[in-house]
Amino acid sequence: MIWRAVGLAWVAVLLIGLPLSSGALGRRLREEPFSRMAIYANVLLSHIVLIVPTLLIDLAGGRAGIRLIERGLPRLPLLFWTLGTLAACLAGWAGMLLEARARKGNPDTVVLHLLPRTGKERAVFFCVSVTAGFTEEYLWRGFCFALLAQASGSVLLAFLTTSLAFGLAHLYQGTRGVLRATLLGAILAIPVVVTGSLVPSMIAHTGIDMISGRWSLEILRSWGVATE
């Protein structure tokens, strides 16, 4: 029982603390010049800092989140759910680009400046995408989702809470970024709810981060939205 209480306390820390820290980061990014490589390095470090205590608590408290990773799917269902989830994420990304094009005169400069430019930046961003695909899915759609569903007895409540908290954890991207991330979180949660496996969401999350990081800036430049 004590580890269940510790787990729920850690869930509360993640649900509240990450949005607060993201909001503070957004204010700093808008007030001061920043280095993309430094931000990427900080994100990689934060993934490590968050995943270690979460894994330890999960291991001691019943492996609720870990079981969602271990629960494999047969080859064809795995392929179906992974490609389907990635396709839905890509549709959301396309909608984001079209929305940015529609408001051409008001680009989100912080989000644009965070996108990689050079080969070195793209390589590091690739690493960030891989760690995000594992860490963020395990934290939100694995550990937090599983413990909230167990504690409340409601998968729907866990789905809504983790999707919204995931969106708020992107406060540094502004209001539009929160809305986009909340939608993405909901999309990525669907395979977990339906199949009980976190693997398709991990792969799809990694894929959409890689694709959007590689191509968003070039597309927006070609449309005249990004001029930097």
Residue frames as qw, qx, qy, qz and C-alpha x, y, z in Angstrom:
[[0.000, 0.882, 0.471, 0.000, 0.00, 0.00, 0.00],
 [0.321, -0.759, 0.065, 0.563, 2.80, 2.41, 0.81],
 [0.351, -0.155, 0.567, 0.729, 4.28, 2.14, -2.68],
 [0.161, 0.638, 0.673, 0.338, 0.87, 2.73, -4.23],
 [0.173, -0.920, -0.253, 0.243, 0.62, 5.94, -2.18],
 [0.388, -0.536, 0.348, 0.664, 4.15, 6.91, -3.24],
 [0.349, 0.224, 0.696, 0.586, 3.23, 6.20, -6.86],
 [0.055, 0.820, 0.545, 0.167, 0.13, 8.39, -6.72],
 [0.293, -0.846, -0.021, 0.445, 2.10, 11.15, -5.03],
 [0.392, -0.288, 0.521, 0.701, 4.66, 10.99, -7.85],
 [0.248, 0.547, 0.686, 0.410, 1.83, 11.09, -10.40],
 [0.096, -0.930, -0.329, 0.134, 0.63, 14.32, -8.75],
 [0.381, -0.638, 0.265, 0.614, 4.15, 15.75, -8.94],
 [0.360, 0.053, 0.665, 0.652, 4.32, 14.97, -12.66],
 [0.130, 0.697, 0.658, 0.254, 0.82, 16.21, -13.46],
 [0.156, -0.958, -0.202, 0.131, 1.34, 19.52, -11.63],
 [0.488, -0.643, 0.271, 0.525, 5.09, 20.06, -11.67],
 [0.517, 0.100, 0.571, 0.630, 5.76, 19.55, -15.38],
 [0.183, 0.802, 0.451, 0.347, 3.16, 22.08, -16.58],
 [0.306, -0.931, -0.048, 0.195, 4.45, 24.62, -14.04],
 [0.541, -0.455, 0.412, 0.575, 8.07, 24.14, -15.11],
 [0.460, 0.390, 0.590, 0.536, 7.03, 24.30, -18.77],
 [0.033, 0.937, 0.324, 0.126, 5.27, 27.62, -18.21],
 [0.412, -0.817, 0.180, 0.362, 8.38, 29.00, -16.51],
 [0.580, -0.097, 0.549, 0.594, 10.53, 27.76, -19.41],
 [0.342, 0.687, 0.523, 0.370, 8.25, 29.48, -21.91],
 [0.136, -0.982, -0.099, 0.091, 8.64, 32.81, -20.12],
 [0.508, -0.595, 0.394, 0.483, 12.43, 32.48, -20.15],
 [0.557, 0.193, 0.614, 0.524, 12.51, 31.53, -23.83],
 [0.217, 0.827, 0.429, 0.291, 10.44, 34.58, -24.74],
 [0.254, -0.961, 0.013, 0.106, 12.51, 36.97, -22.65],
 [0.360, -0.700, 0.536, 0.305, 16.08, 35.83, -23.37],
 [0.590, 0.534, -0.542, -0.269, 18.04, 34.56, -26.39],
 [0.791, -0.303, 0.515, -0.134, 18.65, 30.82, -26.21],
 [0.110, 0.467, -0.817, -0.320, 20.77, 28.14, -27.83],
 [0.856, 0.062, -0.251, -0.448, 18.94, 25.27, -29.52],
 [0.648, 0.225, -0.701, 0.194, 21.69, 22.83, -28.62],
 [0.025, -0.213, 0.667, -0.714, 21.50, 23.86, -24.97],
 [0.678, -0.039, 0.156, -0.717, 17.73, 23.34, -24.98],
 [0.838, 0.164, -0.474, -0.218, 18.10, 19.93, -26.63],
 [0.421, 0.248, -0.758, 0.432, 20.70, 18.94, -24.02],
 [0.293, -0.162, 0.519, -0.786, 18.44, 20.08, -21.20],
 [0.809, 0.029, -0.102, -0.579, 15.55, 18.06, -22.62],
 [0.739, 0.201, -0.641, 0.052, 17.72, 14.93, -22.81],
 [0.167, 0.220, -0.715, 0.642, 18.83, 15.48, -19.22],
 [0.522, -0.113, 0.292, -0.793, 15.25, 16.03, -18.04],
 [0.837, 0.066, -0.406, -0.361, 14.22, 12.74, -19.65],
 [0.575, 0.157, -0.729, 0.337, 16.84, 10.93, -17.60],
 [0.070, -0.184, 0.551, -0.811, 15.97, 12.81, -14.39],
 [0.660, -0.052, 0.084, -0.744, 12.29, 11.95, -14.78],
 [0.818, 0.112, -0.492, -0.276, 12.56, 8.36, -15.96],
 [0.379, 0.254, -0.802, 0.386, 14.86, 7.05, -13.21],
 [0.248, -0.059, 0.654, -0.712, 12.65, 7.74, -10.16],
 [0.729, 0.128, -0.055, -0.670, 9.54, 6.78, -12.12],
 [0.712, 0.217, -0.659, -0.109, 10.98, 3.40, -13.04],
 [0.200, 0.175, -0.813, 0.519, 12.11, 2.77, -9.47],
 [0.448, 0.017, 0.430, -0.783, 8.70, 3.66, -8.04],
 [0.776, 0.198, -0.270, -0.534, 6.97, 1.56, -10.69],
 [0.567, 0.236, -0.784, 0.086, 9.20, -1.44, -10.04],
 [0.043, 0.081, -0.775, 0.625, 8.60, -1.24, -6.30],
 [0.415, 0.145, 0.386, -0.811, 4.88, -0.57, -6.58],
 [0.682, 0.295, 0.613, -0.269, 3.60, -3.26, -8.93],
 [0.296, -0.134, 0.681, 0.656, 4.98, -2.43, -12.41],
 [0.437, 0.649, 0.528, -0.331, 1.69, -0.95, -13.64],
 [0.330, 0.825, -0.197, -0.413, 3.35, 1.22, -16.27],
 [0.120, -0.488, 0.818, 0.279, 6.05, -1.29, -17.15],
 [0.510, 0.211, 0.831, -0.063, 3.44, -3.96, -17.88],
 [0.519, 0.760, 0.211, -0.329, 2.03, -1.74, -20.64],
 [0.193, 0.736, -0.577, -0.297, 5.46, -1.81, -22.31],
 [0.259, -0.265, 0.928, 0.035, 5.92, -5.54, -21.80],
 [0.630, 0.388, 0.597, -0.309, 2.48, -6.37, -23.18],
 [0.132, -0.248, 0.668, 0.689, 3.33, -7.29, -26.74],
 [0.675, 0.452, 0.168, -0.559, 1.02, -7.43, -29.74],
 [0.777, 0.215, 0.534, 0.253, 1.01, -9.93, -32.63],
 [0.414, -0.122, 0.377, 0.820, 2.88, -8.65, -35.65],
 [0.085, 0.502, 0.584, 0.632, -0.08, -7.52, -37.75],
 [0.290, -0.862, -0.416, -0.015, -1.98, -5.72, -34.95],
 [0.505, -0.569, 0.029, 0.648, 1.29, -4.06, -33.91],
 [0.317, 0.081, 0.459, 0.826, 1.85, -2.85, -37.47],
 [0.059, -0.683, -0.600, -0.412, -1.77, -1.71, -37.81],
 [0.380, -0.851, -0.317, 0.174, -1.82, 0.25, -34.56],
 [0.501, -0.434, 0.147, 0.734, 1.62, 1.76, -35.07],
 [0.239, 0.182, 0.501, 0.812, 0.98, 2.94, -38.63],
 [0.144, -0.736, -0.589, -0.301, -2.56, 4.04, -37.83],
 [0.425, -0.789, -0.231, 0.378, -1.43, 6.07, -34.84],
 [0.424, -0.282, 0.279, 0.814, 1.45, 7.60, -36.79],
 [0.139, 0.439, 0.594, 0.660, -0.93, 8.49, -39.64],
 [0.254, -0.846, -0.464, -0.061, -3.28, 10.24, -37.19],
 [0.478, -0.647, -0.008, 0.593, -0.31, 12.12, -35.69],
 [0.364, 0.011, 0.452, 0.815, 0.82, 13.15, -39.18],
 [0.007, -0.688, -0.584, -0.430, -2.68, 14.43, -39.93],
 [0.378, -0.853, -0.273, 0.236, -2.52, 16.53, -36.78],
 [0.488, -0.402, 0.231, 0.740, 0.91, 17.83, -37.80],
 [0.247, 0.340, 0.559, 0.715, -0.39, 18.74, -41.27],
 [0.170, -0.838, -0.490, -0.172, -3.26, 20.61, -39.65],
 [0.475, -0.712, -0.067, 0.512, -0.77, 22.49, -37.48],
 [0.415, -0.113, 0.397, 0.811, 1.24, 23.54, -40.54],
 [0.071, 0.565, 0.594, 0.567, -1.87, 24.65, -42.41],
 [0.320, -0.861, -0.382, 0.104, -3.03, 26.61, -39.37],
 [0.474, -0.536, 0.116, 0.689, 0.38, 28.32, -39.19],
 [0.296, 0.180, 0.530, 0.774, 0.10, 29.16, -42.89],
 [0.074, -0.756, -0.587, -0.280, -3.37, 30.62, -42.37],
 [0.330, -0.927, -0.106, 0.145, -2.05, 33.03, -39.71],
 [0.758, 0.391, -0.025, 0.521, 1.03, 33.85, -41.79],
 [0.126, 0.766, -0.149, 0.612, 1.62, 37.21, -40.18],
 [0.510, -0.659, 0.338, -0.437, 1.80, 35.84, -36.62],
 [0.777, 0.170, -0.600, 0.084, 4.22, 32.90, -36.41],
 [0.763, -0.646, 0.021, -0.005, 5.09, 31.32, -33.08],
 [0.329, 0.804, -0.465, 0.170, 8.70, 32.49, -32.94],
 [0.475, -0.533, 0.667, -0.214, 9.68, 30.30, -29.97],
 [0.878, 0.122, 0.454, -0.086, 8.49, 27.10, -31.64],
 [0.690, 0.715, -0.089, 0.071, 10.12, 28.10, -34.93],
 [0.072, 0.813, -0.545, 0.193, 13.43, 28.90, -33.24],
 [0.662, -0.378, 0.624, -0.173, 13.46, 25.51, -31.50],
 [0.918, 0.363, 0.143, -0.068, 13.39, 23.63, -34.82],
 [0.671, -0.371, 0.407, 0.496, 16.82, 22.30, -35.92],
 [0.400, 0.844, -0.153, -0.322, 18.72, 23.98, -38.76],
 [0.186, 0.670, -0.707, -0.128, 22.08, 22.26, -39.16],
 [0.755, 0.116, -0.637, -0.100, 23.06, 18.64, -39.59],
 [0.271, 0.143, -0.756, 0.579, 24.47, 18.58, -36.06],
 [0.398, -0.051, 0.360, -0.842, 21.27, 20.02, -34.61],
 [0.790, 0.061, -0.305, -0.528, 19.18, 17.50, -36.53],
 [0.601, 0.143, -0.769, 0.162, 21.30, 14.65, -35.20],
 [0.028, 0.052, -0.688, 0.723, 20.80, 15.79, -31.61],
 [0.571, 0.032, 0.089, -0.816, 17.10, 16.42, -32.25],
 [0.723, 0.094, -0.629, -0.270, 16.91, 12.85, -33.57],
 [0.371, 0.037, -0.811, 0.451, 18.24, 11.64, -30.20],
 [0.264, 0.012, 0.414, -0.871, 15.73, 13.84, -28.38],
 [0.685, 0.052, -0.295, -0.664, 12.95, 12.31, -30.50],
 [0.638, 0.040, -0.769, 0.016, 14.00, 8.77, -29.55],
 [0.197, -0.041, -0.731, 0.652, 14.19, 9.53, -25.83],
 [0.406, 0.031, 0.159, -0.899, 10.90, 11.46, -25.97],
 [0.678, 0.008, -0.544, -0.493, 9.17, 8.55, -27.67],
 [0.588, -0.119, -0.769, 0.222, 10.12, 6.25, -24.79],
 [0.195, -0.074, -0.566, 0.798, 10.21, 8.61, -21.81],
 [0.340, 0.002, 0.071, -0.938, 7.13, 10.73, -22.45],
 [0.680, -0.110, -0.540, -0.484, 4.98, 7.78, -23.45],
 [0.554, -0.138, -0.762, 0.305, 6.06, 5.79, -20.42],
 [0.064, -0.056, -0.463, 0.882, 5.50, 8.74, -18.07],
 [0.419, 0.085, 0.037, -0.903, 2.12, 9.89, -19.41],
 [0.771, 0.076, -0.334, -0.538, 0.43, 6.99, -21.21],
 [0.645, 0.071, -0.744, 0.160, 2.19, 4.33, -19.13],
 [0.314, -0.077, -0.688, 0.650, 2.87, 5.15, -15.48],
 [0.220, 0.074, 0.270, -0.935, 0.43, 8.04, -14.91],
 [0.611, -0.017, -0.411, -0.677, -2.35, 6.52, -17.00],
 [0.606, -0.090, -0.790, 0.015, -2.11, 3.11, -15.35],
 [0.234, -0.141, -0.681, 0.679, -2.04, 4.43, -11.78],
 [0.318, 0.068, 0.108, -0.939, -4.84, 6.91, -12.35],
 [0.640, -0.050, -0.552, -0.532, -7.01, 4.24, -13.98],
 [0.524, -0.133, -0.805, 0.246, -6.37, 1.89, -11.06],
 [0.109, -0.128, -0.536, 0.828, -6.98, 4.52, -8.38],
 [0.380, 0.150, 0.049, -0.911, -10.13, 6.00, -9.94],
 [0.496, 0.243, 0.828, -0.102, -11.54, 2.88, -11.55],
 [0.503, 0.782, 0.254, -0.266, -12.12, 4.96, -14.68],
 [0.648, 0.083, 0.420, 0.630, -10.11, 4.57, -17.87],
 [0.230, 0.806, 0.356, 0.413, -11.90, 7.62, -19.30],
 [0.335, -0.940, 0.011, 0.058, -10.80, 9.82, -16.40],
 [0.670, -0.419, 0.373, 0.486, -7.21, 8.61, -16.78],
 [0.544, 0.427, 0.476, 0.543, -7.39, 9.23, -20.54],
 [0.065, 0.918, 0.244, 0.306, -8.69, 12.79, -20.15],
 [0.488, -0.850, 0.101, 0.173, -6.37, 13.71, -17.28],
 [0.675, -0.292, 0.410, 0.539, -3.17, 12.48, -18.88],
 [0.475, 0.556, 0.436, 0.524, -4.04, 13.96, -22.28],
 [0.064, -0.964, -0.142, -0.216, -4.70, 17.39, -20.77],
 [0.585, -0.733, 0.219, 0.268, -1.64, 17.23, -18.51],
 [0.698, 0.057, 0.425, 0.573, 0.51, 16.26, -21.51],
 [0.291, 0.776, 0.318, 0.461, -0.82, 19.30, -23.34],
 [0.300, -0.951, -0.001, -0.076, -0.11, 21.59, -20.38],
 [0.745, -0.423, 0.275, 0.436, 3.42, 20.19, -20.18],
 [0.533, 0.306, 0.378, 0.692, 3.93, 22.00, -23.51],
 [0.068, -0.919, -0.312, 0.232, 2.99, 25.43, -22.12],
 [0.380, -0.523, 0.301, 0.701, 6.37, 26.74, -23.27],
 [0.271, 0.204, 0.683, 0.647, 4.93, 26.52, -26.82],
 [0.251, 0.020, -0.026, -0.968, 2.07, 28.87, -25.99],
 [0.630, 0.166, 0.432, -0.624, -1.70, 28.33, -26.09],
 [0.760, 0.427, -0.299, -0.387, -1.70, 26.81, -29.56],
 [0.330, 0.414, -0.840, 0.118, 1.08, 24.45, -28.54],
 [0.346, -0.082, 0.766, -0.536, -0.95, 23.26, -25.56],
 [0.752, 0.311, 0.172, -0.555, -3.95, 22.56, -27.79],
 [0.647, 0.490, -0.550, -0.197, -1.82, 20.69, -30.34],
 [0.146, 0.341, -0.885, 0.281, -0.09, 18.62, -27.66],
 [0.539, 0.019, 0.596, -0.595, -3.38, 17.79, -25.94],
 [0.812, 0.386, -0.093, -0.429, -4.75, 16.46, -29.24],
 [0.505, 0.486, -0.713, 0.024, -1.54, 14.52, -29.84],
 [0.172, -0.266, 0.828, -0.462, -1.71, 13.07, -26.33],
 [0.727, 0.156, 0.370, -0.557, -5.27, 11.90, -26.92],
 [0.759, 0.470, -0.365, -0.264, -4.29, 10.27, -30.22],
 [0.336, 0.456, -0.797, 0.209, -1.34, 8.49, -28.62],
 [0.390, -0.187, 0.709, -0.557, -3.50, 7.25, -25.74],
 [0.801, 0.167, -0.076, -0.570, -6.00, 5.45, -27.98],
 [0.694, 0.270, -0.667, -0.037, -3.81, 2.38, -28.70],
 [0.074, 0.229, -0.795, 0.557, -3.08, 2.03, -24.98],
 [0.561, 0.012, 0.377, -0.737, -6.78, 2.13, -24.10],
 [0.832, 0.250, -0.181, -0.460, -7.78, -0.31, -26.84],
 [0.796, 0.303, -0.521, 0.054, -4.87, -2.77, -26.89],
 [0.765, -0.641, 0.051, 0.033, -3.30, -2.39, -23.44],
 [0.804, -0.001, 0.114, 0.584, 0.11, -1.99, -25.08],
 [0.123, -0.887, 0.033, 0.443, 2.28, 1.13, -25.02],
 [0.588, -0.162, 0.531, 0.589, 4.57, 0.02, -27.85],
 [0.395, 0.619, 0.512, 0.446, 2.62, 1.47, -30.83],
 [0.102, -0.982, -0.160, -0.018, 2.41, 4.85, -29.13],
 [0.545, -0.636, 0.301, 0.456, 6.13, 4.86, -28.37],
 [0.550, 0.098, 0.566, 0.607, 7.03, 4.15, -31.98],
 [0.214, 0.782, 0.474, 0.344, 4.49, 6.62, -33.37],
 [0.283, -0.938, -0.054, 0.193, 5.61, 9.35, -30.96],
 [0.549, -0.428, 0.419, 0.583, 9.23, 8.89, -31.98],
 [0.464, 0.346, 0.611, 0.540, 8.26, 8.93, -35.66],
 [0.095, 0.901, 0.376, 0.196, 6.17, 12.10, -35.55],
 [0.373, -0.855, 0.109, 0.344, 8.86, 13.97, -33.60],
 [0.555, -0.210, 0.524, 0.611, 11.51, 12.95, -36.13],
 [0.358, 0.533, 0.598, 0.480, 9.38, 13.85, -39.14],
 [0.049, -0.954, -0.288, -0.066, 8.09, 17.16, -37.80],
 [0.468, -0.743, 0.194, 0.437, 11.54, 18.15, -36.57],
 [0.534, -0.078, 0.560, 0.629, 13.10, 17.42, -39.95],
 [0.242, 0.412, 0.633, 0.609, 10.50, 18.94, -42.25],
 [0.065, -0.829, -0.506, 0.231, 8.43, 21.58, -40.42],
 [0.196, -0.700, 0.107, 0.678, 10.86, 24.44, -40.92],
 [0.220, -0.094, 0.669, 0.704, 11.48, 23.67, -44.59],
 [0.072, 0.586, 0.765, 0.258, 7.75, 23.53, -45.33],
 [0.128, -0.864, -0.353, 0.336, 7.03, 26.74, -43.43],
 [0.253, -0.518, 0.323, 0.751, 9.91, 28.48, -45.22],
 [0.200, 0.169, 0.754, 0.603, 8.59, 27.37, -48.59],
 [0.040, -0.746, -0.651, -0.134, 5.23, 28.94, -47.67],
 [0.163, 0.582, -0.042, 0.796, 6.86, 32.15, -46.51],
 [0.621, -0.719, -0.259, -0.172, 5.74, 31.65, -42.90],
 [0.715, -0.573, 0.106, 0.387, 9.27, 31.24, -41.52],
 [0.466, 0.861, -0.101, 0.176, 11.83, 33.72, -42.79],
 [0.398, -0.799, 0.451, 0.016, 14.68, 33.19, -40.30]]
